[in-house]
């Protein structure tokens, strides 16, 4: 990852390297002396534009949000007397922001010098917008923007209309309430309504009944075939909690040894990367702390949930070594799905409180489609349950959501392990 050091054994290469480093140092001095040089970065360009106008639209989106719509948004923002800014920039994998609206928002906010602010951007899905706010929650902007996606009259609306709706909700200051109202149905299974609609004979014609007798078994066979095909390719990394407990237990027992071997390899690799790293000593120290904590958890891991914690610690260590301004933890719902792509508001089934969690693309798509995401399970009282339903005092992973629920201010999984939170939760 960090390359070979053999280039430094050749005197001519050492000379070229020294000259290159000298040239880089001179360039850095000129950049520091010339404020305009920083304007070359995409984040600085957007920040400079937002100082002139509260609405910035990338040239590639000029046809989607024309000059007239931009003027209306500017006027609406000024009437709110709130520090709202809009940066409509396409987000794609591999761009300057990693395709993540929160990363774009953090960079632009930093380039503007910080302070109280609300920044509305495009989301990662069609018909989606996002908002980030400093200080967090001051005007409920995050939920105000998220609520627009679920409002029926916003389906297919252009970005200007969606942003305008979000601004209106932010001005009203009731984003949390609006979001809770428009997402209430996501946790509603509606069994009575479904049963009455499917079992009422008074509205069923003979033809409908005949078709149901013919089509029903066909659909059942198709569903069984789909389940069998899915079982044949699933590993414990993505076993849905909806499967029968016996299937889940068998898959977990079969794959746990392989998962442990993979975790061992990744821990060793993190240690090598941290020791070979150069740069910020604090970042390297955080990576080494994560490496040590991952080793502790790996040595005492009692199942897949703990092994998933090893990977969460590895991700935390690699994030410390990364130069990215913003990094996300592993997927809250199933950390073995891999890194999250964005944070979303989510309310556990049967509960009133909402959480802001980091999710992978697959799980976010399931939630947006009103389906339950695949969830990593742990054991409680001898039975498998979603890991986050284990009491927080009995599970470090439930308490932290594998990193999604950490409190900031230096809070980390490695720090929790170092102070004994993991061993405290072991039997």
Secondary structure, 3 states (H helix, E strand, C coil): CCCCCHHHHCHHHHHHHHHHHHHHHHHHHHHHHCHHHHHHCHHHHHHHHHHHCCEEECHHHCCCCCHHHHHHHHHHHHHHCCCEEEEECCCCCCCCCCCCHHHHHHHHHHHCCCCCEEEEEECCCCCCEEEEEECCCCCCHHHHHHHHHHCHHHCCCCHHHHHHHHHHHHHHCCHHHHHHHHCHHHHCCCHHHHHHHHHCHHHCCHHHHHHHHHHHHHHHHHHHHHHHHHHHHCCHHHCCCCCCHHHHHHHHHHHHHHHHHHHHHHHHHHHHHHHHCCCCHHHHHHHHHHHHHHHHHHHHCCCHHHHHHHHHHHHHHHHHHCCCCCCCCECCCCHHHCECCEEEEECCCCCCCCEEEEECHHHHHHHHCCCCCCCCEEEECCEEEEHHHCCHHHCHHHHHHHHCCCCCCCCCHHHHHHCCHHHHCCC
